[in-house]
């Protein structure tokens, strides 16, 4: 199920662009600390995002992850 983007989100949450930058960084073999510094988020946030959304083969799908976060946020509101 694709959830429409609800508009601006709090800076404490990852945006879809942040998730894409994380996936690109992983593809480029950057360290988690380098990725975190490049998007201005904490090392722990990026590490948690990678663990939460990595597929069994190690790949990352930022659009799927962002859609899941939007879906969960709408479920929590109801």
MMTF fields as JSON, N, C-alpha, C and O atoms, coordinates in Angstrom:
{
  "mmtfVersion": "1.0.0",
  "mmtfProducer": "UNKNOWN",
  "numBonds": 311,
  "numAtoms": 312,
  "numGroups": 78,
  "numChains": 1,
  "numModels": 1,
  "chainsPerModel": [1],
  "groupsPerChain": [78],
  "chainIdList": ["A"],
  "bondAtomList": [4, 2, 8, 6, 12, 10, 16, 14, 20, 18, 24, 22, 28, 26, 32, 30, 36, 34, 40, 38, 44, 42, 48, 46, 52, 50, 56, 54, 60, 58, 64, 62, 68, 66, 72, 70, 76, 74, 80, 78, 84, 82, 88, 86, 92, 90, 96, 94, 100, 98, 104, 102, 108, 106, 112, 110, 116, 114, 120, 118, 124, 122, 128, 126, 132, 130, 136, 134, 140, 138, 144, 142, 148, 146, 152, 150, 156, 154, 160, 158, 164, 162, 168, 166, 172, 170, 176, 174, 180, 178, 184, 182, 188, 186, 192, 190, 196, 194, 200, 198, 204, 202, 208, 206, 212, 210, 216, 214, 220, 218, 224, 222, 228, 226, 232, 230, 236, 234, 240, 238, 244, 242, 248, 246, 252, 250, 256, 254, 260, 258, 264, 262, 268, 266, 272, 270, 276, 274, 280, 278, 284, 282, 288, 286, 292, 290, 296, 294, 300, 298, 304, 302, 308, 306],
  "bondOrderList": [1, 1, 1, 1, 1, 1, 1, 1, 1, 1, 1, 1, 1, 1, 1, 1, 1, 1, 1, 1, 1, 1, 1, 1, 1, 1, 1, 1, 1, 1, 1, 1, 1, 1, 1, 1, 1, 1, 1, 1, 1, 1, 1, 1, 1, 1, 1, 1, 1, 1, 1, 1, 1, 1, 1, 1, 1, 1, 1, 1, 1, 1, 1, 1, 1, 1, 1, 1, 1, 1, 1, 1, 1, 1, 1, 1, 1],
  "groupList": [{"groupName": "UNK", "atomNameList": ["N", "CA", "C", "O"], "elementList": ["N", "C", "C", "O"], "formalChargeList": [0, 0, 0, 0], "bondAtomList": [1, 0, 2, 1, 3, 2], "bondOrderList": [1, 1, 2], "singleLetterCode": "X", "chemCompType": "L-PEPTIDE LINKING"}],
  "groupTypeList": [0, 0, 0, 0, 0, 0, 0, 0, 0, 0, 0, 0, 0, 0, 0, 0, 0, 0, 0, 0, 0, 0, 0, 0, 0, 0, 0, 0, 0, 0, 0, 0, 0, 0, 0, 0, 0, 0, 0, 0, 0, 0, 0, 0, 0, 0, 0, 0, 0, 0, 0, 0, 0, 0, 0, 0, 0, 0, 0, 0, 0, 0, 0, 0, 0, 0, 0, 0, 0, 0, 0, 0, 0, 0, 0, 0, 0, 0],
  "groupIdList": [1, 2, 3, 4, 5, 6, 7, 8, 9, 10, 11, 12, 13, 14, 15, 16, 17, 18, 19, 20, 21, 22, 23, 24, 25, 26, 27, 28, 29, 30, 31, 32, 33, 34, 35, 36, 37, 38, 39, 40, 41, 42, 43, 44, 45, 46, 47, 48, 49, 50, 51, 52, 53, 54, 55, 56, 57, 58, 59, 60, 61, 62, 63, 64, 65, 66, 67, 68, 69, 70, 71, 72, 73, 74, 75, 76, 77, 78],
  "secStructList": [7, 7, 7, 7, 7, 7, 1, 7, 7, 7, 6, 6, 1, 7, 7, 2, 2, 2, 2, 2, 2, 2, 2, 2, 2, 2, 2, 6, 6, 7, 7, 2, 2, 2, 2, 2, 2, 2, 2, 6, 7, 7, 2, 2, 2, 2, 2, 2, 2, 2, 2, 2, 2, 5, 7, 6, 6, 1, 7, 5, 7, 2, 2, 2, 2, 2, 2, 2, 2, 2, 2, 2, 2, 2, 2, 2, 2, 7],
  "xCoordList": [0.838, 0.0, 0.883, 1.758, 0.664, 1.437, 0.682, -0.495, 1.399, 0.806, 1.235, 2.422, 0.278, 0.674, 1.487, 1.234, 2.451, 3.291, 2.429, 1.72, 2.49, 1.625, 2.154, 1.569, 3.228, 3.8, 5.043, 5.685, 5.395, 6.617, 6.572, 5.54, 7.703, 7.795, 8.826, 9.629, 8.786, 9.71, 11.149, 11.421, 12.08, 13.486, 14.091, 15.156, 13.43, 13.989, 13.763, 14.372, 12.884, 12.628, 13.418, 13.785, 13.673, 14.359, 13.385, 12.246, 13.837, 13.03, 13.352, 14.27, 12.582, 12.88, 14.253, 14.984, 14.604, 15.934, 17.038, 18.086, 16.82, 17.798, 17.97, 19.09, 16.869, 16.932, 17.621, 18.347, 17.391, 18.072, 19.57, 20.38, 19.943, 21.363, 22.021, 23.179, 21.3, 21.836, 22.076, 23.139, 21.094, 21.252, 22.411, 23.19, 22.526, 23.63, 24.976, 25.945, 25.026, 26.26, 26.663, 27.841, 25.688, 25.98, 26.492, 27.424, 25.868, 26.297, 27.728, 28.488, 28.086, 29.425, 30.444, 31.589, 30.011, 30.886, 31.38, 32.483, 30.556, 30.902, 30.623, 29.803, 31.316, 31.035, 29.746, 29.295, 29.16, 27.928, 28.172, 27.311, 29.327, 29.647, 29.755, 29.322, 30.319, 30.402, 29.009, 28.716, 28.166, 26.798, 26.055, 25.397, 26.161, 25.473, 25.918, 25.09, 27.209, 27.72, 27.215, 26.938, 27.095, 26.675, 25.21, 24.841, 24.364, 22.953, 22.598, 21.454, 23.575, 23.335, 22.506, 21.784, 22.599, 21.878, 22.892, 24.061, 22.44, 23.364, 23.727, 22.985, 24.876, 25.362, 24.341, 24.081, 23.766, 22.809, 21.548, 21.004, 21.086, 19.884, 20.109, 19.263, 21.235, 21.546, 21.747, 21.27, 22.439, 22.676, 21.353, 21.142, 20.469, 19.157, 18.336, 17.661, 18.396, 17.671, 18.175, 17.383, 19.484, 20.064, 19.631, 19.233, 19.702, 19.31, 17.829, 17.436, 17.019, 15.568, 15.118, 14.161, 15.788, 15.271, 16.134, 15.816, 17.202, 18.036, 17.316, 16.706, 17.395, 16.827, 17.816, 18.985, 17.372, 18.28, 19.558, 20.6, 19.479, 20.671, 21.571, 22.605, 21.179, 21.991, 21.635, 22.174, 20.722, 20.352, 19.413, 18.77, 19.36, 18.514, 17.559, 17.951, 16.312, 15.285, 14.661, 13.69, 15.207, 14.774, 13.319, 12.673, 12.786, 11.392, 10.455, 9.464, 10.764, 9.965, 10.031, 9.004, 11.226, 11.395, 10.616, 9.983, 10.654, 9.944, 8.435, 7.71, 7.966, 6.553, 6.103, 5.02, 6.921, 6.592, 6.51, 5.62, 7.42, 7.389, 6.139, 5.542, 5.737, 4.507, 3.287, 2.369, 3.274, 2.166, 2.041, 0.942, 3.149, 3.122, 2.665, 1.93, 3.09, 2.694, 1.194, 0.555, 0.623, -0.822, -1.594, -2.677, -1.059, -1.718, -1.685, -2.648, -0.584, -0.477, -1.451, -1.929, -1.745, -2.651, -4.09, -4.879, -4.435, -5.834, -6.096, -7.216],
  "yCoordList": [-1.174, 0.0, 1.236, 1.375, 2.122, 3.36, 4.442, 4.701, 5.069, 6.109, 7.46, 7.678, 8.382, 9.703, 10.452, 10.337, 11.209, 11.998, 13.061, 13.802, 13.137, 14.045, 15.47, 16.323, 15.741, 17.087, 17.15, 16.126, 18.342, 18.5, 17.688, 17.602, 17.101, 16.343, 16.995, 17.819, 16.613, 17.162, 16.84, 15.766, 17.771, 17.506, 16.335, 15.839, 15.896, 14.768, 13.435, 12.428, 13.426, 12.215, 12.24, 13.303, 11.05, 10.953, 11.231, 10.764, 11.98, 12.232, 11.164, 10.361, 11.176, 10.24, 10.551, 9.633, 11.811, 12.176, 11.668, 11.24, 11.707, 11.15, 9.654, 9.144, 8.97, 7.521, 7.181, 6.192, 8.0, 7.795, 8.037, 7.295, 9.073, 9.359, 8.216, 7.886, 7.616, 6.466, 5.303, 4.683, 5.009, 3.909, 4.182, 3.28, 5.426, 5.783, 5.637, 5.149, 6.059, 5.94, 4.49, 4.146, 3.644, 2.219, 1.618, 0.814, 2.023, 1.537, 1.974, 1.246, 3.187, 3.729, 3.263, 3.717, 2.351, 1.778, 2.822, 2.702, 3.847, 4.827, 4.206, 3.296, 4.708, 4.256, 4.904, 5.905, 4.323, 4.869, 6.284, 7.154, 6.51, 7.843, 8.867, 10.008, 8.48, 9.386, 9.712, 10.857, 8.692, 8.906, 9.84, 10.782, 9.579, 10.403, 11.859, 12.768, 12.08, 13.452, 14.133, 15.333, 13.382, 13.991, 14.419, 15.349, 13.755, 14.138, 14.912, 15.332, 15.1, 15.89, 15.191, 15.843, 13.876, 13.093, 12.36, 12.245, 11.866, 11.174, 9.795, 9.188, 9.336, 8.012, 6.941, 6.009, 7.077, 6.085, 6.036, 4.96, 7.192, 7.24, 6.504, 5.72, 6.752, 6.109, 4.601, 3.797, 4.234, 2.814, 2.09, 0.997, 2.69, 2.107, 1.976, 0.968, 2.985, 2.954, 1.811, 1.115, 1.626, 0.551, -0.806, -1.674, -1.001, -2.284, -2.559, -3.693, -1.539, -1.697, -2.037, -2.791, -1.495, -1.593, -2.382, -2.448, -2.973, -3.783, -5.09, -5.708, -5.488, -6.763, -7.884, -7.606, -9.143, -10.252, -10.294, -10.748, -9.821, -9.832, -8.619, -8.466, -7.756, -6.586, -5.337, -4.264, -5.464, -4.297, -3.386, -3.806, -2.148, -1.155, -0.586, -0.308, -0.416, 0.104, 1.34, 1.224, 2.527, 3.733, 4.112, 4.642, 3.856, 4.225, 3.348, 3.83, 2.06, 1.144, 1.55, 1.583, 1.862, 2.243, 3.508, 3.59, 4.49, 5.735, 5.499, 6.054, 4.693, 4.37, 3.657, 3.934, 2.748, 2.044, 3.011, 2.886, 3.965, 4.924, 5.799, 6.109, 6.203, 6.982, 6.155, 6.656, 4.891, 4.003, 3.836, 3.933, 3.589, 3.422, 4.686, 4.613, 5.843, 7.092, 7.325, 7.839, 6.962, 7.132, 6.131, 6.45, 4.936, 3.955, 4.398, 4.182, 5.018, 5.491, 6.625, 6.769, 7.428, 8.559, 8.096, 8.778, 6.96, 6.478, 5.666, 5.195],
  "zCoordList": [0.0, 0.0, 0.0, 0.854, -0.936, -1.013, -0.261, -0.511, 0.671, 1.497, 0.945, 0.705, 0.738, 0.246, 1.285, 2.485, 0.827, 1.717, 2.376, 1.696, 3.708, 4.475, 4.511, 5.178, 3.821, 3.831, 4.698, 4.932, 5.181, 5.959, 7.246, 7.911, 7.577, 8.819, 9.717, 9.281, 10.962, 11.95, 11.561, 11.023, 11.831, 11.49, 12.264, 11.899, 13.318, 14.073, 13.365, 13.726, 12.351, 11.579, 10.279, 9.779, 9.74, 8.46, 7.321, 7.335, 6.359, 5.166, 4.119, 4.286, 3.056, 1.968, 1.369, 0.998, 1.273, 0.759, 1.667, 1.183, 2.994, 3.934, 3.687, 3.665, 3.504, 3.285, 1.963, 1.87, 0.955, -0.324, -0.166, -0.721, 0.59, 0.833, 1.603, 1.348, 2.533, 3.279, 2.322, 2.349, 1.48, 0.512, -0.442, -0.749, -0.911, -1.809, -1.093, -1.674, 0.162, 0.941, 1.144, 1.046, 1.427, 1.589, 0.282, 0.273, -0.811, -2.132, -2.443, -3.081, -1.977, -2.228, -1.181, -1.171, -0.301, 0.733, 1.745, 2.277, 2.007, 3.04, 4.405, 4.529, 5.427, 6.78, 7.263, 6.708, 8.301, 8.857, 9.381, 9.246, 9.969, 10.483, 9.356, 9.519, 8.228, 7.079, 6.529, 6.186, 6.453, 5.969, 6.916, 6.476, 8.212, 9.204, 9.118, 9.183, 8.975, 8.874, 7.603, 7.611, 6.521, 5.262, 5.267, 4.55, 6.067, 6.116, 7.381, 7.553, 8.264, 9.461, 10.517, 11.272, 10.58, 11.593, 12.449, 12.082, 13.592, 14.481, 13.936, 13.165, 14.36, 13.984, 14.389, 13.627, 15.588, 16.087, 15.23, 14.983, 14.78, 13.944, 12.633, 12.202, 12.008, 10.728, 10.928, 10.128, 11.975, 12.255, 12.487, 11.961, 13.268, 13.54, 12.25, 12.042, 11.398, 10.123, 9.237, 8.601, 9.202, 8.39, 8.92, 8.143, 10.232, 10.82, 10.618, 10.346, 10.749, 10.659, 9.242, 9.064, 8.24, 6.88, 5.912, 4.724, 6.38, 5.49, 5.17, 6.042, 3.942, 3.515, 3.846, 4.114, 3.831, 4.17, 3.328, 3.802, 2.084, 1.242, 1.496, 0.845, 2.443, 2.783, 2.008, 2.278, 1.036, 0.243, 1.039, 2.001, 0.609, 1.263, 0.226, -0.907, 0.619, -0.283, 0.351, 1.099, 0.063, 0.766, 0.528, 1.432, -0.661, -0.922, -0.115, 0.435, -0.041, 0.763, 2.227, 2.904, 2.724, 4.128, 4.452, 5.504, 3.565, 3.811, 3.789, 4.614, 2.866, 2.804, 4.079, 4.594, 4.587, 5.823, 7.002, 7.844, 7.07, 8.177, 8.104, 9.135, 6.891, 6.736, 7.113, 7.762, 6.708, 7.032, 8.544, 9.09, 9.217, 10.663, 11.371, 12.356, 10.881, 11.528, 11.368, 12.286, 10.232, 10.058, 10.911, 11.401, 11.097, 11.963, 13.415, 14.151, 13.836, 15.22, 15.504, 16.629, 14.491, 14.666, 14.853, 15.508, 14.29, 14.359, 15.582, 15.781]
}
